[in-house]
C-alpha cells in the first residue's frame, strides 16, 4: 500500500497496535533499565507521531481513539522524563519539547496536537489524559442488567474489546475494568435517582420509592464488586507494588498544576454525592478544582446539581422541616413523620448504602496505597517516586478520604437510626415495592464484545485456567537520583 492509499483511520489503527504491543514492551524495558528513558519519545516520534493525520481529518470517534492512545503514550513520555532526573518534575512540560505530530510544514508540537485532537472529539476534553480517555473510552463496553433489563450501558470507542495499558500487565487491565464496571453501576444508580432529583417524580410516590429501593440494591452490588476485588489474592487481582511503583507513576503532571487522571474524577461518583447530599462546605470548591479533568457534559451536570437541593434536603422540605430540626425530634414524632413521608425512610436506607460503599472504597485505598506506604516509611524507604504515594493523584489525602467517608456515614438522616430497622424497612418498601425487588436473574454487570475473561476485567468469577504473564515490577527504588 502506498502512502496515498493509507487513510487517517489506518494511522489510528497502527497507533493502536503500537500502543498494545511496542509501547508496553518499551515501558517495561525502561522500567527494568534494559532500555534508556530517552528511547521512549524517540520511538514514539519515529513510529507514531510523524505519521499522524491532522486532527481535522479524523471523525470524532477516531479522534477519541487517538486521544486514548496519545494519552497513554504522553504519560510514558512524561514519566520517563521525570524519572530520568527528579529535577525534571519542576518543569514537566519540557518532557514534550521536540515532539511533533505530522510531517513537513503541517507538523505541530505534541501539546498543540493533543489539544486540537481533544477539540475534535467534541466532548470538551482537556489537554491531557483523563478518567474518560483512560478508562471509559478505553475499556470494552459494559452493561448493567436488572433481571434481564438493561439499566445502564457505558460504550467504548474501540472495536477490539481490549484494554490498553501502560505495561501490558493484567493488573492494570483488571483495575481499569473495575473502574469502568463500577462507573456503569453508578450510572445505573444515578439514572434511577435523577428523576427524583429534577422533580419529575414526587418523592413520596411509589415509583420514586421503588427507584430509591433499586438504587440501594445497585449500591450494594457496587460495594460487593469492590469488596470482591479487595479480597483477591495478589496474583489474581492487583499487586500492591505494581499499583504503587508502576501504575500510579504514570499519573505524573504534564504541566505544573494540571489534574492527572484518578478514580476521584469518576463523574458518576461525584454526581451521586450531589444527588444524595454531602455535608462538606468545601466540596463545591474541590469540584471546581478538578473540573479541568472532566468532560463538558459532566461539568454541566455537576454545575446544575450544585444549584439544586439534595434528595434528603428536598424530602425534609416537603415534610416542613429544616435539617437541624429533624435531629431534635423524639422517636414517636419521627415515626409519624416517616408514615406521612416514607421517602425519608427510603432515603435513610439509601444514604446508609452510599456510606457502606464509601467504606469499602476507603478500605481499598488503604490496602493498596496508604497502609503499604506507611510500612515503607517505617522501613525508611521514603517516597521516592515521581508520583507521591503519600497522597492521591489529585491531592486527596488519607485523612480527606476518611473525612469523606465519615461525612457519608453521619448523614443528614442518621437520626432515624433510633427507629426500629423493621419499621423503616416496611415504610420505605411497601409490599408492591418489595415484590419488585425479588429478582430471578439478579443484577448482572458484564463486558460485551470483549475476548477477555470477566475475571481479568475486574469482575467476580473464576480466574481463567490459562496462566497469564505478569511483567515484573521495576527494581525497588524506581526513581533515579538526579
Ligand atoms: C483498588 C482499587 C482502588 C484504589 C486503591 C483506590 C484508591 C484511591 C485513592 C488513593 C484516591 C485518592 C485519589 C486522588 O487524590 O486523586 C481515590 C479516590 C477516589 N476513588 Fe478510588 N480507588 C480504587 C477504586 C475505585 C473505584 C472502583 C472507584 C469507582 C469508580 C473509585 C472512585 C474514587 C472516587 C470517587 C474518589 C474520590 C474520593 C471519594 O469520593 O471518596 N475508586 N481512590
Boltz pocket constraint, residues with backbone or C-beta under 6 A from the ligand:
constraints:
  - pocket:
      binder: B
      contacts: [[A, 178], [A, 179], [A, 180], [A, 182], [A, 183], [A, 226], [A, 238], [A, 261], [A, 262], [A, 263], [A, 264], [A, 265], [A, 266], [A, 269], [A, 270], [A, 358], [A, 361], [A, 364], [A, 365], [A, 366], [A, 368], [A, 369], [A, 391], [A, 392], [A, 393], [A, 394], [A, 395], [A, 396], [A, 397], [A, 401], [A, 404], [A, 405]]
      max_distance: 6.0
